[in-house]
Amino acid sequence: MERPAAPSLPDAVKGHWAERWAPAGLKPYLRLARIERPIGWWLLLLPCWWSAALAAIAAGQPWPNPVHCLLFLIGAVAMRGAGCTYNDIVDRDLDTRVERTRQRPLPSGQVTLKGALAFLALQGLVGLLVLLQFNAFAIAAGFASLGVVALYPFMKRFFWMPQIVLGLAFAWGALMGWAAAFGSLSWVAILLYAGSIAWVVGYDTIYALQDIEDDEVVGIKSSARFFGEAVKLGVGICYALTILFITASLVLAEARLPSFIGLSLFALHLGWQVARIDRSDGAGALRLFRSNRDAGLILFAAMTLDCLIS
C-alpha cells in the first residue's frame, strides 16, 4: 500500500510549483532534491557567478560569459539536488530523531533507499554532462570537489565545525568560473574561494540555529552549538573574513568602483544579518539565512556593471 505524502517541510517555499503542480509520484523525489527550497541552489550558484564576473573583469570582457553562467545554473540545481539526496541517504537514521527532518522523503518512507540511489545517479549524470562542456582543467577541478562533498555528511558526527567542510564544498564555484574562463587558477580565484568559504560558514551557522535544541539531544555538532552565546561574534568574524578576502580578490583582479560599491552594500547586508541574530528565533534565523541570496546577487550585479563600463 502506498504511503501518504508527507506535508511540505517548514522551511519550504509556500506555494512552490513543485508542490502545486508536480505529479504526485514525483513530489517525494523533488523534495529529496530540495526543489521546493531554491535558496540552496542559489547559494551554490552565486560563487560560480562571482567567479565568472571576476574573470570577465580581469580579461576586460564586457560581461560574464553567458554560456558559462547558464551551465553553472543548470549544474548548481542538479548538484545541489544530488548533494541533498546523498546527505539524506547518509543521514536517514539521524533524520528520524530530529523534529524538522523526520518528514523528509527517506525517513518518512515516501522514497525507498533504492529509489534514492537511482535518483542520485540521475542527478549526478546531469551534473557530469554540464561539467563536460568546460575545458579540461575545469573538468578536473570539478571532479576534485567530489571528495569534499562525500565527506561532509559525516563531519557533524565528530567535528564541531562541519560548516567549514560545507564551505569547502559549497564555495567551490568560486574556483570554477575562473577555471572555465582561463583553464587555470590564480590568487584572484583562490582569495575569492576563501571569502566564499567564510560566507558559507557564517550563513550556515545562522541556519543551524533552527536545529540547535534537537542537535543537542541527538549529539549532532554544529558551529551554532560551538559558538553558543557568542554566535553573533562567531558569525561576525566569518563575515569580516568574507569581506577581507573578497576585497583582496577584487584588488588583484583590478576591479573598479562599481565592484567595490557592490562589495560595500554586500558588507552592509552581512552586518545587518549579524545585528538581527537571535538564538531563540528559529523563524528569524531562516529569514536571515535566505536573505543571503539577495546579498550575493547585489555583489554579482555590481561586478557585472563593472564589466559593462570597462
C-alpha positions as CSV (number, residue, x, y, z in Angstrom):
1,M,0.0,0.0,0.0
2,E,1.4,3.4,-1.0
3,R,2.3,5.7,1.9
4,P,0.6,9.1,2.0
5,A,2.7,12.0,1.0
6,A,4.1,14.0,3.9
7,P,3.4,17.7,4.2
8,S,6.0,20.2,3.0
9,L,8.8,20.8,5.4
10,P,8.7,24.0,7.5
11,D,11.4,25.8,5.5
12,A,9.9,25.1,2.1
13,V,8.7,28.0,-0.1
14,K,4.9,28.3,0.3
15,G,3.0,27.6,-2.9
16,H,6.1,26.4,-4.8
17,W,5.4,24.9,-8.2
18,A,6.8,21.6,-7.2
19,E,4.1,21.2,-4.5
20,R,1.3,22.7,-6.6
21,W,1.7,21.1,-10.0
22,A,4.2,18.3,-10.0
23,P,2.7,14.7,-10.4
24,A,2.1,13.0,-7.0
25,G,4.6,10.3,-7.7
26,L,7.4,12.8,-8.5
27,K,6.9,15.1,-5.5
28,P,8.9,13.0,-3.0
29,Y,11.9,13.0,-5.3
30,L,11.6,16.7,-5.8
31,R,11.5,17.1,-2.1
32,L,14.6,14.9,-1.8
33,A,16.4,17.3,-4.2
34,R,15.0,20.3,-2.1
35,I,13.5,21.8,-5.3
36,E,10.9,23.5,-3.2
37,R,13.7,25.2,-1.3
38,P,15.6,27.0,-4.1
39,I,17.8,29.0,-1.7
40,G,20.2,26.1,-1.6
41,W,21.0,26.1,-5.3
42,W,21.1,29.9,-5.3
43,L,23.8,29.8,-2.7
44,L,25.7,27.2,-4.6
45,L,25.4,29.2,-7.8
46,L,26.4,32.6,-6.6
47,P,30.2,31.9,-6.1
48,C,30.2,30.5,-9.6
49,W,28.7,33.7,-11.0
50,W,31.0,35.9,-8.9
51,S,34.0,34.0,-10.3
52,A,32.7,34.2,-13.9
53,A,32.2,38.0,-13.4
54,L,35.7,38.4,-11.8
55,A,37.2,36.5,-14.7
56,A,35.5,38.9,-17.1
57,I,36.8,41.9,-15.2
58,A,40.3,40.6,-15.3
59,A,40.1,39.7,-19.0
60,G,38.5,43.0,-20.0
61,Q,35.3,41.3,-21.3
62,P,32.1,43.3,-21.4
63,W,30.1,40.8,-19.4
64,P,30.5,37.4,-17.7
65,N,30.4,34.5,-20.2
66,P,26.6,33.9,-20.6
67,V,27.0,30.3,-21.7
68,H,29.1,29.6,-18.6
69,C,26.6,31.3,-16.4
70,L,23.8,29.2,-17.8
71,L,25.8,26.0,-17.4
72,F,26.6,26.9,-13.8
73,L,22.8,27.5,-13.2
74,I,21.9,24.0,-14.5
75,G,24.8,22.4,-12.7
76,A,24.0,24.1,-9.4
77,V,20.4,22.9,-9.4
78,A,21.5,19.4,-10.4
79,M,24.4,19.1,-8.0
80,R,22.7,20.7,-5.1
81,G,19.9,18.2,-5.5
82,A,22.4,15.4,-5.8
83,G,24.2,16.6,-2.6
84,C,21.0,16.8,-0.7
85,T,20.0,13.3,-1.9
86,Y,23.4,11.9,-0.8
87,N,23.2,13.7,2.5
88,D,19.7,12.3,3.2
89,I,20.9,8.8,2.3
90,V,23.8,9.1,4.8
91,D,21.6,10.8,7.5
92,R,18.4,8.8,7.1
93,D,18.6,7.3,10.6
94,L,19.6,10.6,12.2
95,D,16.8,12.5,10.5
96,T,14.2,10.3,12.2
97,R,15.3,11.8,15.5
98,V,15.1,15.5,14.6
99,E,11.7,17.2,14.5
100,R,12.5,19.4,11.5
101,T,13.8,16.5,9.3
102,R,11.8,13.4,10.2
103,Q,9.3,14.2,7.5
104,R,11.9,14.1,4.7
105,P,11.2,11.6,2.0
106,L,13.6,8.8,3.2
107,P,13.0,8.8,7.0
108,S,9.2,9.2,6.3
109,G,9.2,6.3,3.9
110,Q,8.0,8.2,0.8
111,V,11.1,7.2,-1.1
112,T,13.0,3.9,-0.8
113,L,16.7,3.7,-0.4
114,K,17.0,2.0,-3.9
115,G,14.9,4.8,-5.4
116,A,17.0,7.5,-3.7
117,L,20.2,5.9,-5.1
118,A,18.8,5.8,-8.6
119,F,17.7,9.4,-8.3
120,L,21.2,10.4,-7.0
121,A,22.8,8.7,-10.1
122,L,20.4,10.6,-12.4
123,Q,21.2,14.0,-10.9
124,G,24.9,13.1,-11.0
125,L,24.7,12.3,-14.7
126,V,23.1,15.8,-15.4
127,G,26.0,17.4,-13.4
128,L,28.5,15.4,-15.4
129,L,27.1,16.4,-18.7
130,V,27.3,20.1,-17.6
131,L,30.9,19.7,-16.4
132,L,32.0,18.1,-19.7
133,Q,31.1,21.3,-21.5
134,F,34.1,23.1,-20.0
135,N,37.8,22.9,-20.6
136,A,40.0,20.0,-19.3
137,F,41.3,22.0,-16.3
138,A,37.8,23.0,-15.2
139,I,36.6,19.4,-15.6
140,A,39.4,18.2,-13.4
141,A,38.7,20.9,-10.9
142,G,35.0,19.9,-10.8
143,F,35.9,16.3,-10.1
144,A,38.2,17.4,-7.4
145,S,35.3,18.7,-5.4
146,L,33.6,15.3,-5.1
147,G,35.8,14.2,-2.2
148,V,34.8,17.1,-0.1
149,V,31.2,16.6,-1.0
150,A,31.4,13.0,0.0
151,L,33.0,13.8,3.3
152,Y,30.6,16.5,4.6
153,P,27.6,14.4,5.9
154,F,29.9,12.5,8.3
155,M,31.6,15.6,9.8
156,K,28.7,16.6,12.0
157,R,29.2,13.4,14.0
158,F,32.6,14.2,15.3
159,F,33.8,17.7,14.1
160,W,32.5,20.8,16.0
161,M,32.6,23.0,12.8
162,P,31.2,20.9,10.0
163,Q,30.2,24.2,8.3
164,I,33.9,24.6,7.3
165,V,33.7,21.4,5.3
166,L,30.3,22.5,3.9
167,G,32.0,25.8,2.9
168,L,34.8,24.0,1.1
169,A,32.2,22.2,-1.0
170,F,29.6,25.0,-1.4
171,A,32.2,27.7,-2.3
172,W,33.9,25.5,-5.0
173,G,32.2,27.5,-7.7
174,A,34.5,30.4,-6.8
175,L,37.2,28.4,-8.4
176,M,35.1,27.1,-11.3
177,G,34.2,30.3,-13.0
178,W,37.8,31.4,-13.2
179,A,38.9,27.9,-14.3
180,A,36.3,27.8,-17.0
181,A,37.5,31.2,-18.4
182,F,41.2,30.7,-18.2
183,G,41.9,27.0,-17.9
184,S,44.0,27.7,-14.7
185,L,43.7,29.2,-11.3
186,S,45.3,32.3,-9.8
187,W,45.4,34.0,-6.4
188,V,42.3,36.0,-7.6
189,A,40.2,32.9,-7.6
190,I,41.8,31.4,-4.5
191,L,41.1,34.5,-2.5
192,L,37.5,34.6,-3.8
193,Y,37.2,31.0,-2.7
194,A,38.5,31.7,0.8
195,G,36.0,34.6,1.1
196,S,33.2,32.4,-0.1
197,I,34.1,29.6,2.4
198,A,33.9,32.2,5.2
199,W,30.5,33.4,3.9
200,V,29.1,29.8,3.8
201,V,30.3,29.1,7.4
202,G,28.6,32.4,8.5
203,Y,25.2,31.9,6.9
204,D,25.1,28.2,7.7
205,T,25.7,28.9,11.3
206,I,22.7,31.1,11.2
207,Y,20.7,28.3,9.5
208,A,21.8,25.8,12.2
209,L,20.2,27.9,14.9
210,Q,16.9,26.4,13.8
211,D,18.1,22.9,15.0
212,I,20.2,23.8,18.0
213,E,17.9,22.1,20.6
214,D,17.4,18.9,18.6
215,D,21.1,18.8,17.7
216,E,22.0,18.9,21.4
217,V,19.6,16.0,22.1
218,V,20.9,13.8,19.2
219,G,24.5,14.8,19.6
220,I,25.0,16.5,16.2
221,K,27.8,19.0,16.2
222,S,27.5,22.4,14.5
223,S,29.1,25.8,14.5
224,A,25.9,27.2,16.1
225,R,26.4,25.0,19.1
226,F,30.2,25.6,19.1
227,F,29.8,29.4,19.2
228,G,27.0,29.2,21.8
229,E,26.1,32.5,23.4
230,A,28.9,34.1,21.2
231,V,27.1,33.2,18.0
232,K,26.9,36.9,16.9
233,L,30.6,37.3,17.4
234,G,31.3,34.0,15.5
235,V,29.2,34.9,12.5
236,G,30.6,38.4,12.6
237,I,34.2,37.1,12.4
238,C,33.2,34.8,9.5
239,Y,31.6,37.7,7.6
240,A,34.6,40.0,8.3
241,L,36.8,37.4,6.7
242,T,34.4,37.2,3.8
243,I,34.8,40.9,3.1
244,L,38.6,40.9,3.7
245,F,39.3,38.0,1.2
246,I,36.8,39.2,-1.4
247,T,38.3,42.7,-1.2
248,A,41.8,41.3,-1.8
249,S,40.4,39.3,-4.8
250,L,38.9,42.4,-6.3
251,V,42.1,44.4,-5.9
252,L,44.2,41.7,-7.6
253,A,41.7,41.5,-10.4
254,E,42.0,45.3,-10.9
255,A,38.2,45.7,-10.3
256,R,36.8,49.2,-10.5
257,L,34.5,51.4,-8.5
258,P,31.2,49.5,-9.2
259,S,32.6,46.3,-7.8
260,F,33.7,48.0,-4.6
261,I,30.4,49.8,-4.2
262,G,28.7,46.4,-4.6
263,L,31.0,44.9,-2.0
264,S,30.2,47.7,0.4
265,L,26.5,47.0,0.0
266,F,27.1,43.3,0.4
267,A,29.1,44.0,3.6
268,L,26.3,46.2,5.0
269,H,23.8,43.4,4.4
270,L,26.0,40.9,6.2
271,G,26.4,43.4,9.1
272,W,22.6,43.8,9.2
273,Q,22.3,40.0,9.5
274,V,24.7,39.8,12.4
275,A,22.8,42.6,14.2
276,R,19.5,40.7,13.8
277,I,20.7,37.2,15.0
278,D,18.6,35.9,17.9
279,R,19.5,32.4,19.1
280,S,15.9,31.8,20.3
281,D,14.2,32.8,17.0
282,G,14.3,29.9,14.5
283,A,12.0,31.5,12.0
284,G,14.0,34.7,12.1
285,A,17.2,32.7,11.5
286,L,15.6,31.1,8.4
287,R,14.7,34.6,7.1
288,L,18.3,35.8,7.6
289,F,19.7,32.8,6.0
290,R,17.5,33.1,2.9
291,S,18.5,36.8,2.6
292,N,22.0,35.8,1.5
293,R,20.6,35.2,-2.0
294,D,19.8,38.9,-2.3
295,A,23.2,39.9,-0.8
296,G,25.0,37.7,-3.2
297,L,23.0,39.0,-6.2
298,I,23.9,42.6,-5.2
299,L,27.6,41.7,-5.4
300,F,27.2,39.9,-8.7
301,A,25.2,42.7,-10.3
302,A,27.9,45.2,-9.2
303,M,30.7,43.0,-10.8
304,T,28.6,42.7,-14.0
305,L,28.2,46.5,-14.1
306,D,32.0,46.8,-13.6
307,C,32.4,44.7,-16.8
308,L,30.0,46.8,-18.8
309,I,31.7,50.1,-18.1
310,S,35.2,48.8,-18.8
